Every structure is written in structure tokens, then in C-alpha cells.
Amino acid sequence: VHANGRIPGFGQFSTTAYTCMVICANLKLAVEIRTWFWTTHAALWGSTLFYFAYQIVYSSIPRAHIYFVMFELFSAPVYWLTVLLVIVLCVLPDIVWRYVSDMYFFTPDQIAREDAKVQRVFNTADANSVGPVE
């Protein structure tokens, strides 16, 4: 229930749900991405910004069925609390699983990468050594 006594309608519910979905999907992708490029940033954060810009513009059209919905939602603290809570509850398990799997359950790729790092360190150390002193 809003401060003015109105009950949220289908437009407000669906817009809130879709906002949570867009942000959660992008954050879940961000958790999974190993190598970041400028195109990755542009695609992830750009799509989120585009979503909000589109919603604001579409919500400004008087003939739209969700006329003024985004502006009502932006002013409602329960909207922001809902979005934040849903994002944390949806993305936190992925972050925890990523950490646990990276630290305790190694894939063959991770083992090969770590082995290559160790070999580079030892090869560099051998190349810089002077050799035995006679």
C-alpha cells in the first residue's frame, strides 16, 4: 500500500519484477565473467541503463498502459527495498558458490593455469641467476 492509500496494480508489480530480473541477470553474468573488456562493460551496464531509460520514456507516454508507473515506483521506498532484497537474495548464493568452487574444487583449467604461473616464476628465477660460484 502506498503512502496515499493506493494499492499497487499489475503495472507496478510487473515493472518491479522485471527490474529485479534485469539487474539480477546482469549481475549473475558479471559473477561468471572471468575476463573483462570494454565491450563487456558496455553490454552489461549499458543494457541496465538502457532498461531504466526505456522505462522512464515509456512511462512518460500518456497513452501507455503503465503511464507514470516508474515515477511512482522511484518515489516508493518499498520499491527500492524490494529491488535490493531480491538482488541480494538472488546473487549472493552465486557469489558464495563461485568463491567456494574456486577455493576448494579445482577444475583442470585452473590447475593448468596455476601450473603455468609456477613454471613462469621458476623459469624467470633460473634466467636471472648467475650460476654456481667457483
The first five atom37 places (N, CA, C, CB, O) and aatype in JSON, in Angstrom:
{
  "aatype": [19, 8, 0, 2, 7, 1, 9, 14, 7, 13, 7, 5, 13, 15, 16, 16, 0, 18, 16, 4, 12, 19, 9, 4, 0, 2, 10, 11, 10, 0, 19, 6, 9, 1, 16, 17, 13, 17, 16, 16, 8, 0, 0, 10, 17, 7, 15, 16, 10, 13, 18, 13, 0, 18, 5, 9, 19, 18, 15, 15, 9, 14, 1, 0, 8, 9, 18, 13, 19, 12, 13, 6, 10, 13, 15, 0, 14, 19, 18, 17, 10, 16, 19, 10, 10, 19, 9, 19, 10, 4, 19, 10, 14, 3, 9, 19, 17, 1, 18, 19, 15, 3, 12, 18, 13, 13, 16, 14, 3, 5, 9, 0, 1, 6, 3, 0, 11, 19, 5, 1, 19, 13, 2, 16, 0, 3, 0, 2, 15, 19, 7, 14, 19, 6],
  "atom_mask": [
    [1, 1, 1, 1, 1],
    [1, 1, 1, 1, 1],
    [1, 1, 1, 1, 1],
    [1, 1, 1, 1, 1],
    [1, 1, 1, 0, 1],
    [1, 1, 1, 1, 1],
    [1, 1, 1, 1, 1],
    [1, 1, 1, 1, 1],
    [1, 1, 1, 0, 1],
    [1, 1, 1, 1, 1],
    [1, 1, 1, 0, 1],
    [1, 1, 1, 1, 1],
    [1, 1, 1, 1, 1],
    [1, 1, 1, 1, 1],
    [1, 1, 1, 1, 1],
    [1, 1, 1, 1, 1],
    [1, 1, 1, 1, 1],
    [1, 1, 1, 1, 1],
    [1, 1, 1, 1, 1],
    [1, 1, 1, 1, 1],
    [1, 1, 1, 1, 1],
    [1, 1, 1, 1, 1],
    [1, 1, 1, 1, 1],
    [1, 1, 1, 1, 1],
    [1, 1, 1, 1, 1],
    [1, 1, 1, 1, 1],
    [1, 1, 1, 1, 1],
    [1, 1, 1, 1, 1],
    [1, 1, 1, 1, 1],
    [1, 1, 1, 1, 1],
    [1, 1, 1, 1, 1],
    [1, 1, 1, 1, 1],
    [1, 1, 1, 1, 1],
    [1, 1, 1, 1, 1],
    [1, 1, 1, 1, 1],
    [1, 1, 1, 1, 1],
    [1, 1, 1, 1, 1],
    [1, 1, 1, 1, 1],
    [1, 1, 1, 1, 1],
    [1, 1, 1, 1, 1],
    [1, 1, 1, 1, 1],
    [1, 1, 1, 1, 1],
    [1, 1, 1, 1, 1],
    [1, 1, 1, 1, 1],
    [1, 1, 1, 1, 1],
    [1, 1, 1, 0, 1],
    [1, 1, 1, 1, 1],
    [1, 1, 1, 1, 1],
    [1, 1, 1, 1, 1],
    [1, 1, 1, 1, 1],
    [1, 1, 1, 1, 1],
    [1, 1, 1, 1, 1],
    [1, 1, 1, 1, 1],
    [1, 1, 1, 1, 1],
    [1, 1, 1, 1, 1],
    [1, 1, 1, 1, 1],
    [1, 1, 1, 1, 1],
    [1, 1, 1, 1, 1],
    [1, 1, 1, 1, 1],
    [1, 1, 1, 1, 1],
    [1, 1, 1, 1, 1],
    [1, 1, 1, 1, 1],
    [1, 1, 1, 1, 1],
    [1, 1, 1, 1, 1],
    [1, 1, 1, 1, 1],
    [1, 1, 1, 1, 1],
    [1, 1, 1, 1, 1],
    [1, 1, 1, 1, 1],
    [1, 1, 1, 1, 1],
    [1, 1, 1, 1, 1],
    [1, 1, 1, 1, 1],
    [1, 1, 1, 1, 1],
    [1, 1, 1, 1, 1],
    [1, 1, 1, 1, 1],
    [1, 1, 1, 1, 1],
    [1, 1, 1, 1, 1],
    [1, 1, 1, 1, 1],
    [1, 1, 1, 1, 1],
    [1, 1, 1, 1, 1],
    [1, 1, 1, 1, 1],
    [1, 1, 1, 1, 1],
    [1, 1, 1, 1, 1],
    [1, 1, 1, 1, 1],
    [1, 1, 1, 1, 1],
    [1, 1, 1, 1, 1],
    [1, 1, 1, 1, 1],
    [1, 1, 1, 1, 1],
    [1, 1, 1, 1, 1],
    [1, 1, 1, 1, 1],
    [1, 1, 1, 1, 1],
    [1, 1, 1, 1, 1],
    [1, 1, 1, 1, 1],
    [1, 1, 1, 1, 1],
    [1, 1, 1, 1, 1],
    [1, 1, 1, 1, 1],
    [1, 1, 1, 1, 1],
    [1, 1, 1, 1, 1],
    [1, 1, 1, 1, 1],
    [1, 1, 1, 1, 1],
    [1, 1, 1, 1, 1],
    [1, 1, 1, 1, 1],
    [1, 1, 1, 1, 1],
    [1, 1, 1, 1, 1],
    [1, 1, 1, 1, 1],
    [1, 1, 1, 1, 1],
    [1, 1, 1, 1, 1],
    [1, 1, 1, 1, 1],
    [1, 1, 1, 1, 1],
    [1, 1, 1, 1, 1],
    [1, 1, 1, 1, 1],
    [1, 1, 1, 1, 1],
    [1, 1, 1, 1, 1],
    [1, 1, 1, 1, 1],
    [1, 1, 1, 1, 1],
    [1, 1, 1, 1, 1],
    [1, 1, 1, 1, 1],
    [1, 1, 1, 1, 1],
    [1, 1, 1, 1, 1],
    [1, 1, 1, 1, 1],
    [1, 1, 1, 1, 1],
    [1, 1, 1, 1, 1],
    [1, 1, 1, 1, 1],
    [1, 1, 1, 1, 1],
    [1, 1, 1, 1, 1],
    [1, 1, 1, 1, 1],
    [1, 1, 1, 1, 1],
    [1, 1, 1, 1, 1],
    [1, 1, 1, 1, 1],
    [1, 1, 1, 1, 1],
    [1, 1, 1, 1, 1],
    [1, 1, 1, 0, 1],
    [1, 1, 1, 1, 1],
    [1, 1, 1, 1, 1],
    [1, 1, 1, 1, 1]
  ],
  "atom_positions": [
    [[0.85, -1.17, 0.0], [0.0, 0.0, 0.0], [0.9, 1.24, 0.0], [-0.97, -0.01, 1.23], [1.84, 1.34, 0.79]],
    [[0.6, 2.16, -0.87], [1.36, 3.4, -0.97], [0.99, 4.35, 0.17], [1.12, 4.08, -2.32], [0.01, 4.13, 0.88]],
    [[1.78, 5.39, 0.34], [1.53, 6.38, 1.38], [0.19, 7.09, 1.17], [2.66, 7.41, 1.42], [-0.45, 7.52, 2.13]],
    [[-0.23, 7.21, -0.11], [-1.5, 7.87, -0.39], [-2.7, 6.91, -0.27], [-1.47, 8.48, -1.78], [-3.83, 7.31, -0.54]],
    [[-2.46, 5.66, 0.13], [-3.53, 4.71, 0.34], [-3.86, 3.85, -0.85], [0.0, 0.0, 0.0], [-4.68, 2.94, -0.74]],
    [[-3.23, 4.1, -2.01], [-3.49, 3.3, -3.21], [-2.81, 1.94, -3.1], [-3.01, 4.03, -4.47], [-1.74, 1.82, -2.52]],
    [[-3.43, 0.94, -3.65], [-2.86, -0.41, -3.71], [-2.14, -0.55, -5.04], [-3.97, -1.51, -3.54], [-2.69, -0.2, -6.09]],
    [[-0.9, -1.07, -5.02], [-0.17, -1.22, -6.29], [-0.91, -2.14, -7.24], [1.24, -1.78, -6.02], [-1.53, -3.13, -6.84]],
    [[-0.84, -1.79, -8.51], [-1.52, -2.58, -9.53], [-0.57, -3.52, -10.25], [0.0, 0.0, 0.0], [0.59, -3.68, -9.87]],
    [[-1.1, -4.14, -11.3], [-0.32, -5.09, -12.08], [0.88, -4.43, -12.74], [-1.2, -5.74, -13.13], [1.95, -5.03, -12.81]],
    [[0.72, -3.2, -13.22], [1.83, -2.49, -13.86], [3.0, -2.26, -12.91], [0.0, 0.0, 0.0], [4.16, -2.42, -13.29]],
    [[2.69, -1.88, -11.69], [3.75, -1.66, -10.71], [4.41, -2.97, -10.3], [3.2, -0.94, -9.48], [5.64, -3.02, -10.15]],
    [[3.62, -4.01, -10.11], [4.18, -5.31, -9.74], [5.08, -5.85, -10.85], [3.06, -6.3, -9.44], [6.21, -6.28, -10.59]],
    [[4.59, -5.82, -12.09], [5.37, -6.38, -13.19], [6.62, -5.55, -13.48], [4.51, -6.48, -14.44], [7.66, -6.11, -13.84]],
    [[6.52, -4.24, -13.34], [7.7, -3.4, -13.55], [8.74, -3.67, -12.48], [7.31, -1.92, -13.56], [9.93, -3.71, -12.78]],
    [[8.32, -3.84, -11.24], [9.25, -4.17, -10.16], [9.9, -5.53, -10.4], [8.52, -4.16, -8.8], [11.11, -5.68, -10.24]],
    [[9.11, -6.5, -10.79], [9.64, -7.84, -11.05], [10.62, -7.82, -12.21], [8.5, -8.83, -11.35], [11.68, -8.45, -12.14]],
    [[10.3, -7.11, -13.27], [11.18, -7.06, -14.43], [12.46, -6.29, -14.11], [10.47, -6.42, -15.61], [13.53, -6.65, -14.6]],
    [[12.37, -5.26, -13.3], [13.57, -4.53, -12.87], [14.49, -5.46, -12.1], [13.19, -3.31, -12.0], [15.7, -5.47, -12.35]],
    [[13.95, -6.23, -11.19], [14.75, -7.19, -10.43], [15.39, -8.21, -11.36], [13.9, -7.9, -9.37], [16.55, -8.57, -11.19]],
    [[14.63, -8.68, -12.34], [15.14, -9.68, -13.26], [16.29, -9.15, -14.1], [14.04, -10.18, -14.16], [17.31, -9.83, -14.26]],
    [[16.15, -7.95, -14.63], [17.21, -7.37, -15.47], [18.49, -7.18, -14.67], [16.75, -6.02, -16.07], [19.58, -7.54, -15.13]],
    [[18.37, -6.61, -13.48], [19.56, -6.36, -12.66], [20.19, -7.67, -12.2], [19.2, -5.48, -11.45], [21.41, -7.82, -12.25]],
    [[19.38, -8.61, -11.75], [19.92, -9.9, -11.3], [20.6, -10.66, -12.43], [18.8, -10.77, -10.71], [21.68, -11.22, -12.23]],
    [[20.0, -10.68, -13.59], [20.61, -11.39, -14.73], [21.96, -10.77, -15.08], [19.68, -11.35, -15.95], [22.93, -11.5, -15.33]],
    [[22.04, -9.46, -15.1], [23.31, -8.81, -15.42], [24.36, -9.04, -14.34], [23.1, -7.33, -15.63], [25.53, -9.24, -14.65]],
    [[23.95, -9.01, -13.08], [24.92, -9.26, -12.01], [25.37, -10.72, -11.98], [24.31, -8.89, -10.66], [26.53, -11.0, -11.68]],
    [[24.47, -11.65, -12.29], [24.86, -13.05, -12.37], [25.85, -13.26, -13.52], [23.62, -13.96, -12.57], [26.81, -14.03, -13.38]],
    [[25.65, -12.59, -14.63], [26.62, -12.65, -15.72], [27.96, -12.06, -15.28], [26.11, -11.91, -16.95], [29.01, -12.6, -15.6]],
    [[27.9, -10.97, -14.54], [29.13, -10.34, -14.06], [29.91, -11.27, -13.14], [28.81, -9.03, -13.33], [31.15, -11.26, -13.15]],
    [[29.21, -12.06, -12.34], [29.89, -13.02, -11.45], [30.58, -14.11, -12.27], [28.88, -13.65, -10.46], [31.65, -14.57, -11.9]],
    [[29.98, -14.51, -13.37], [30.52, -15.61, -14.18], [31.63, -15.19, -15.12], [29.41, -16.24, -14.97], [32.44, -16.03, -15.53]],
    [[31.7, -13.94, -15.48], [32.69, -13.48, -16.46], [34.08, -13.49, -15.82], [32.34, -12.06, -16.99], [34.27, -12.95, -14.73]],
    [[35.03, -14.1, -16.5], [36.41, -14.17, -16.0], [37.29, -13.05, -16.56], [37.03, -15.53, -16.35], [38.16, -12.53, -15.86]],
    [[37.07, -12.69, -17.82], [37.88, -11.68, -18.47], [37.0, -10.53, -18.91], [38.64, -12.27, -19.68], [36.04, -10.71, -19.66]],
    [[37.32, -9.33, -18.43], [36.52, -8.16, -18.73], [37.18, -7.32, -19.81], [36.3, -7.33, -17.47], [38.38, -7.06, -19.76]],
    [[36.4, -6.89, -20.77], [36.83, -5.97, -21.81], [35.87, -4.79, -21.79], [36.86, -6.65, -23.22], [34.85, -4.82, -21.1]],
    [[36.2, -3.75, -22.53], [35.31, -2.59, -22.55], [33.96, -2.96, -23.16], [35.95, -1.44, -23.34], [32.94, -2.39, -22.78]],
    [[33.96, -3.91, -24.09], [32.69, -4.33, -24.69], [31.82, -5.06, -23.66], [32.95, -5.24, -25.9], [30.59, -4.95, -23.7]],
    [[32.45, -5.78, -22.75], [31.71, -6.48, -21.7], [31.03, -5.46, -20.8], [32.64, -7.39, -20.88], [29.84, -5.58, -20.48]],
    [[31.79, -4.46, -20.38], [31.23, -3.4, -19.55], [30.09, -2.69, -20.28], [32.32, -2.38, -19.14], [29.03, -2.44, -19.7]],
    [[30.31, -2.37, -21.54], [29.29, -1.65, -22.31], [28.02, -2.48, -22.43], [29.82, -1.3, -23.71], [26.92, -1.94, -22.32]],
    [[28.16, -3.77, -22.66], [26.97, -4.62, -22.82], [26.21, -4.77, -21.5], [27.38, -5.99, -23.36], [24.99, -4.62, -21.47]],
    [[26.92, -5.08, -20.43], [26.24, -5.32, -19.15], [25.63, -4.06, -18.57], [27.21, -5.92, -18.16], [24.43, -3.99, -18.33]],
    [[26.46, -3.07, -18.35], [25.97, -1.85, -17.68], [25.15, -1.0, -18.64], [27.15, -1.03, -17.13], [24.23, -0.3, -18.21]],
    [[25.47, -1.07, -19.93], [24.68, -0.34, -20.92], [23.27, -0.88, -21.02], [0.0, 0.0, 0.0], [22.32, -0.1, -21.17]],
    [[23.11, -2.2, -20.95], [21.76, -2.76, -21.03], [20.94, -2.39, -19.8], [21.83, -4.28, -21.18], [19.73, -2.18, -19.9]],
    [[21.59, -2.31, -18.64], [20.87, -1.88, -17.44], [20.44, -0.43, -17.55], [21.75, -2.08, -16.19], [19.3, -0.09, -17.24]],
    [[21.35, 0.43, -17.99], [21.0, 1.84, -18.17], [19.93, 2.02, -19.24], [22.24, 2.66, -18.54], [19.03, 2.84, -19.1]],
    [[20.04, 1.24, -20.32], [19.04, 1.31, -21.38], [17.67, 0.91, -20.85], [19.43, 0.42, -22.57], [16.66, 1.52, -21.2]],
    [[17.62, -0.12, -20.01], [16.34, -0.56, -19.44], [15.69, 0.57, -18.65], [16.56, -1.79, -18.53], [14.5, 0.86, -18.84]],
    [[16.46, 1.23, -17.78], [15.88, 2.31, -16.98], [15.48, 3.5, -17.86], [16.88, 2.76, -15.91], [14.43, 4.1, -17.64]],
    [[16.3, 3.83, -18.84], [15.95, 4.93, -19.75], [14.68, 4.6, -20.52], [17.11, 5.21, -20.73], [13.8, 5.46, -20.67]],
    [[14.57, 3.38, -21.01], [13.37, 2.97, -21.74], [12.14, 3.03, -20.85], [13.55, 1.55, -22.3], [11.09, 3.52, -21.27]],
    [[12.26, 2.55, -19.63], [11.12, 2.56, -18.72], [10.67, 3.98, -18.4], [11.47, 1.82, -17.43], [9.47, 4.26, -18.32]],
    [[11.62, 4.87, -18.22], [11.27, 6.26, -17.92], [10.56, 6.9, -19.11], [12.55, 7.07, -17.57], [9.55, 7.59, -18.95]],
    [[11.1, 6.67, -20.32], [10.47, 7.25, -21.51], [9.08, 6.65, -21.73], [11.35, 7.02, -22.75], [8.12, 7.38, -21.97]],
    [[8.98, 5.34, -21.64], [7.7, 4.67, -21.88], [6.67, 5.04, -20.81], [7.89, 3.15, -21.92], [5.47, 5.15, -21.09]],
    [[7.15, 5.23, -19.6], [6.25, 5.61, -18.52], [5.79, 7.07, -18.65], [6.94, 5.4, -17.17], [4.85, 7.48, -17.97]],
    [[6.44, 7.83, -19.5], [6.08, 9.23, -19.71], [5.02, 9.41, -20.8], [7.31, 10.03, -20.07], [4.5, 10.51, -20.96]],
    [[4.71, 8.37, -21.53], [3.73, 8.47, -22.62], [2.33, 8.32, -22.04], [4.0, 7.37, -23.72], [2.01, 7.29, -21.43]],
    [[1.49, 9.32, -22.21], [0.15, 9.28, -21.6], [-0.71, 8.1, -22.07], [-0.57, 10.55, -21.9], [-1.55, 7.63, -21.31]],
    [[-0.53, 7.64, -23.28], [-1.36, 6.54, -23.78], [-0.83, 5.17, -23.37], [-1.45, 6.61, -25.3], [-1.5, 4.16, -23.6]],
    [[0.34, 5.11, -22.77], [0.9, 3.82, -22.36], [0.11, 3.25, -21.18], [2.4, 3.97, -21.98], [-0.41, 3.99, -20.35]],
    [[0.04, 1.93, -21.13], [-0.72, 1.3, -20.05], [0.0, 1.36, -18.71], [-1.02, -0.14, -20.39], [-0.59, 1.06, -17.67]],
    [[1.27, 1.76, -18.72], [2.0, 1.93, -17.45], [2.38, 3.4, -17.27], [3.27, 1.02, -17.41], [3.46, 3.72, -16.77]],
    [[1.48, 4.29, -17.68], [1.75, 5.71, -17.59], [2.06, 6.11, -16.15], [0.55, 6.52, -18.11], [1.29, 5.85, -15.23]],
    [[3.2, 6.74, -15.98], [3.68, 7.32, -14.72], [4.06, 6.27, -13.66], [2.62, 8.23, -14.16], [4.31, 6.62, -12.51]],
    [[4.1, 4.98, -14.04], [4.39, 3.92, -13.07], [5.82, 4.05, -12.54], [4.18, 2.54, -13.71], [6.04, 3.95, -11.33]],
    [[6.79, 4.25, -13.41], [8.19, 4.32, -12.94], [8.39, 5.48, -11.98], [9.15, 4.47, -14.13], [9.15, 5.35, -11.02]],
    [[7.73, 6.59, -12.21], [7.89, 7.74, -11.32], [7.27, 7.46, -9.95], [7.27, 8.99, -11.95], [7.79, 7.9, -8.93]],
    [[6.16, 6.75, -9.95], [5.56, 6.35, -8.67], [6.47, 5.36, -7.94], [4.17, 5.73, -8.89], [6.64, 5.45, -6.72]],
    [[7.05, 4.42, -8.68], [7.92, 3.44, -8.06], [9.2, 4.08, -7.52], [8.27, 2.35, -9.06], [9.66, 3.73, -6.44]],
    [[9.77, 5.0, -8.29], [11.01, 5.65, -7.84], [10.81, 6.4, -6.53], [11.51, 6.63, -8.92], [11.75, 6.54, -5.75]],
    [[9.61, 6.86, -6.28], [9.35, 7.61, -5.04], [8.94, 6.71, -3.88], [8.27, 8.64, -5.28], [8.76, 7.18, -2.76]],
    [[8.78, 5.42, -4.13], [8.33, 4.49, -3.08], [9.52, 3.75, -2.47], [7.31, 3.48, -3.66], [10.2, 3.01, -3.18]],
    [[9.79, 3.94, -1.18], [10.9, 3.24, -0.54], [10.75, 1.72, -0.59], [11.02, 3.69, 0.89], [11.75, 1.0, -0.63]],
    [[9.52, 1.21, -0.59], [9.32, -0.23, -0.64], [9.8, -0.81, -1.97], [7.83, -0.58, -0.42], [10.23, -1.96, -2.03]],
    [[9.75, -0.03, -3.04], [10.28, -0.46, -4.34], [11.77, -0.69, -4.25], [9.97, 0.57, -5.44], [12.28, -1.74, -4.65]],
    [[12.48, 0.29, -3.72], [13.94, 0.18, -3.62], [14.34, -0.94, -2.66], [14.55, 1.51, -3.17], [15.32, -1.65, -2.91]],
    [[13.61, -1.09, -1.57], [13.89, -2.17, -0.64], [13.66, -3.54, -1.28], [13.03, -2.03, 0.62], [14.45, -4.46, -1.09]],
    [[12.58, -3.65, -2.03], [12.29, -4.9, -2.73], [13.36, -5.24, -3.75], [10.94, -4.82, -3.42], [13.85, -6.37, -3.79]],
    [[13.74, -4.27, -4.55], [14.78, -4.5, -5.57], [16.09, -4.9, -4.89], [14.99, -3.23, -6.44], [16.73, -5.86, -5.32]],
    [[16.48, -4.2, -3.85], [17.73, -4.52, -3.16], [17.69, -5.91, -2.53], [18.02, -3.47, -2.09], [18.64, -6.68, -2.66]],
    [[16.6, -6.22, -1.87], [16.47, -7.52, -1.21], [16.47, -8.67, -2.22], [15.18, -7.56, -0.38], [17.14, -9.68, -2.0]],
    [[15.75, -8.52, -3.3], [15.71, -9.57, -4.32], [17.09, -9.76, -4.95], [14.67, -9.23, -5.4], [17.51, -10.89, -5.17]],
    [[17.77, -8.68, -5.23], [19.11, -8.77, -5.83], [20.06, -9.5, -4.89], [19.66, -7.37, -6.16], [20.78, -10.4, -5.32]],
    [[20.06, -9.13, -3.63], [20.96, -9.77, -2.66], [20.62, -11.26, -2.54], [20.86, -9.09, -1.28], [21.53, -12.09, -2.55]],
    [[19.36, -11.59, -2.42], [18.96, -12.99, -2.26], [19.23, -13.83, -3.51], [17.49, -13.06, -1.9], [19.46, -15.03, -3.4]],
    [[19.2, -13.21, -4.67], [19.43, -13.96, -5.91], [20.91, -14.06, -6.28], [18.68, -13.31, -7.04], [21.34, -15.09, -6.81]],
    [[21.68, -13.04, -6.01], [23.07, -13.02, -6.47], [24.04, -13.53, -5.41], [23.45, -11.62, -6.89], [25.09, -14.08, -5.76]],
    [[23.74, -13.36, -4.15], [24.65, -13.79, -3.09], [24.98, -15.28, -3.15], [24.05, -13.47, -1.75], [26.15, -15.62, -2.98]],
    [[24.03, -16.18, -3.37], [24.41, -17.59, -3.48], [25.4, -17.86, -4.62], [23.18, -18.44, -3.68], [26.28, -18.71, -4.48]],
    [[25.26, -17.15, -5.73], [26.21, -17.33, -6.83], [27.61, -16.86, -6.45], [25.74, -16.57, -8.06], [28.6, -17.5, -6.8]],
    [[27.68, -15.74, -5.74], [28.98, -15.23, -5.31], [29.63, -16.2, -4.33], [28.84, -13.84, -4.67], [30.83, -16.47, -4.41]],
    [[28.85, -16.73, -3.39], [29.38, -17.69, -2.42], [29.82, -18.96, -3.12], [28.33, -18.02, -1.33], [30.9, -19.49, -2.83]],
    [[29.01, -19.47, -4.05], [29.38, -20.68, -4.78], [30.63, -20.46, -5.61], [28.22, -21.14, -5.67], [31.49, -21.34, -5.68]],
    [[30.75, -19.31, -6.24], [31.94, -19.01, -7.05], [33.19, -19.05, -6.16], [31.81, -17.62, -7.75], [34.21, -19.62, -6.54]],
    [[33.1, -18.44, -5.0], [34.24, -18.41, -4.07], [34.6, -19.83, -3.6], [33.92, -17.52, -2.85], [35.76, -20.22, -3.65]],
    [[33.6, -20.58, -3.17], [33.85, -21.93, -2.65], [34.41, -22.83, -3.75], [32.55, -22.54, -2.08], [35.37, -23.57, -3.52]],
    [[33.83, -22.76, -4.94], [34.31, -23.62, -6.02], [35.71, -23.24, -6.47], [33.36, -23.56, -7.2], [36.51, -24.12, -6.81]],
    [[36.03, -21.95, -6.48], [37.38, -21.52, -6.87], [38.42, -21.88, -5.82], [37.39, -20.03, -7.12], [39.57, -22.16, -6.15]],
    [[38.03, -21.88, -4.57], [38.99, -22.14, -3.5], [39.17, -23.62, -3.19], [38.56, -21.42, -2.25], [40.25, -24.03, -2.77]],
    [[38.14, -24.44, -3.37], [38.2, -25.82, -2.88], [37.96, -26.9, -3.93], [37.22, -25.99, -1.8], [38.35, -28.05, -3.72]],
    [[37.33, -26.57, -5.05], [37.05, -27.56, -6.08], [37.68, -27.1, -7.39], [35.52, -27.79, -6.25], [37.05, -26.36, -8.15]],
    [[38.91, -27.52, -7.64], [39.66, -27.04, -8.77], [39.27, -27.78, -10.05], [41.16, -27.18, -8.51], [39.08, -29.0, -10.04]],
    [[39.15, -27.03, -11.12], [38.91, -27.63, -12.43], [40.26, -27.87, -13.1], [38.0, -26.71, -13.32], [41.26, -27.27, -12.7]],
    [[40.31, -28.73, -14.11], [41.59, -28.94, -14.82], [42.15, -27.65, -15.41], [41.39, -29.95, -15.94], [43.37, -27.47, -15.46]],
    [[41.28, -26.74, -15.84], [41.75, -25.45, -16.38], [42.47, -24.64, -15.3], [40.57, -24.64, -16.96], [43.52, -24.06, -15.55]],
    [[41.9, -24.6, -14.1], [42.53, -23.85, -13.01], [43.88, -24.46, -12.63], [41.61, -23.81, -11.78], [44.83, -23.74, -12.36]],
    [[43.95, -25.78, -12.61], [45.21, -26.44, -12.28], [46.27, -26.13, -13.34], [45.01, -27.97, -12.15], [47.41, -25.85, -13.0]],
    [[45.9, -26.18, -14.61], [46.84, -25.86, -15.69], [47.3, -24.41, -15.62], [46.19, -26.14, -17.06], [48.48, -24.12, -15.82]],
    [[46.37, -23.48, -15.32], [46.73, -22.07, -15.19], [47.72, -21.85, -14.05], [45.49, -21.23, -14.98], [48.69, -21.11, -14.19]],
    [[47.45, -22.49, -12.93], [48.33, -22.34, -11.77], [49.7, -22.96, -12.05], [47.7, -23.0, -10.53], [50.72, -22.41, -11.64]],
    [[49.71, -24.09, -12.74], [50.98, -24.73, -13.09], [51.79, -23.83, -14.03], [50.72, -26.1, -13.75], [53.01, -23.74, -13.89]],
    [[51.13, -23.18, -14.98], [51.82, -22.27, -15.89], [52.41, -21.08, -15.13], [50.86, -21.78, -16.99], [53.51, -20.63, -15.45]],
    [[51.69, -20.57, -14.13], [52.22, -19.47, -13.32], [53.47, -19.9, -12.57], [51.16, -18.97, -12.33], [54.46, -19.17, -12.54]],
    [[53.42, -21.07, -11.98], [54.57, -21.57, -11.21], [55.76, -21.77, -12.14], [54.22, -22.89, -10.48], [56.89, -21.42, -11.78]],
    [[55.54, -22.33, -13.3], [56.64, -22.55, -14.26], [57.26, -21.23, -14.71], [56.14, -23.33, -15.48], [58.48, -21.14, -14.85]],
    [[56.45, -20.21, -14.93], [56.97, -18.89, -15.31], [57.85, -18.32, -14.21], [55.83, -17.92, -15.63], [58.9, -17.75, -14.48]],
    [[57.43, -18.47, -12.97], [58.2, -17.94, -11.84], [59.54, -18.64, -11.76], [57.43, -18.1, -10.52], [60.58, -17.99, -11.6]],
    [[59.54, -19.96, -11.86], [60.8, -20.7, -11.76], [61.7, -20.46, -12.96], [60.53, -22.18, -11.6], [62.92, -20.38, -12.8]],
    [[61.14, -20.35, -14.16], [61.95, -20.07, -15.35], [62.56, -18.69, -15.27], [61.11, -20.2, -16.61], [63.71, -18.5, -15.69]],
    [[61.84, -17.71, -14.77], [62.37, -16.36, -14.61], [63.48, -16.35, -13.57], [61.25, -15.38, -14.22], [64.5, -15.69, -13.75]],
    [[63.28, -17.08, -12.48], [64.29, -17.14, -11.44], [65.56, -17.81, -11.96], [63.76, -17.9, -10.22], [66.66, -17.37, -11.61]],
    [[65.45, -18.86, -12.79], [66.61, -19.54, -13.34], [67.35, -18.64, -14.33], [66.19, -20.84, -14.03], [68.59, -18.65, -14.36]],
    [[66.63, -17.87, -15.11], [67.25, -16.99, -16.1], [68.0, -15.84, -15.44], [66.2, -16.44, -17.05], [68.98, -15.35, -16.0]],
    [[67.57, -15.41, -14.26], [68.22, -14.3, -13.57], [69.37, -14.74, -12.68], [67.21, -13.55, -12.75], [70.12, -13.9, -12.18]],
    [[69.52, -16.04, -12.46], [70.59, -16.5, -11.55], [71.93, -16.42, -12.26], [70.32, -17.96, -11.06], [72.02, -16.56, -13.48]],
    [[72.96, -16.2, -11.5], [74.32, -16.05, -12.04], [74.93, -17.42, -12.26], [75.23, -15.21, -11.08], [75.74, -17.59, -13.18]],
    [[74.58, -18.36, -11.49], [75.14, -19.7, -11.64], [76.01, -20.03, -10.43], [0.0, 0.0, 0.0], [76.14, -19.23, -9.51]],
    [[76.6, -21.19, -10.46], [77.41, -21.59, -9.3], [78.69, -20.76, -9.2], [77.76, -23.09, -9.4], [79.3, -20.39, -10.2]],
    [[79.07, -20.48, -8.0], [80.29, -19.73, -7.74], [81.43, -20.73, -7.64], [80.18, -18.87, -6.43], [81.33, -21.7, -6.89]],
    [[82.52, -20.51, -8.38], [83.66, -21.43, -8.34], [84.82, -20.87, -7.58], [84.1, -21.78, -9.72], [85.85, -21.52, -7.46]]
  ]
}
